[in-house]
């Protein structure tokens, strides 16, 4: 998973690619639990580029996008938000896959 480094990069990928942003933080236990399944999900949904967005580094973006719980996922396609799976609850592999399947 690529790591989002700058707001300029966010603007570029959200406008010009099919991507899924995973909002997370190093200190988040629910985020750490899903880490082992993420490579398999990325491989299964290779039509998307996945980006790790550090909630603490991009707090303004989280507020702007109304991301108040992590881990959370937001997808972009063709410069538009295509879907979101945003809550403070722990996510399962099946829930993440169901979210990604709804995007197609």
Beta strands, then each sheet from edge to edge (+ up, - down):
strand 1: 2-3
strand 2: 19-24
strand 3: 49-54
strand 4: 72-77
strand 5: 80-85
sheet 1: 1+ 3+ 2+ 4- 5+
end
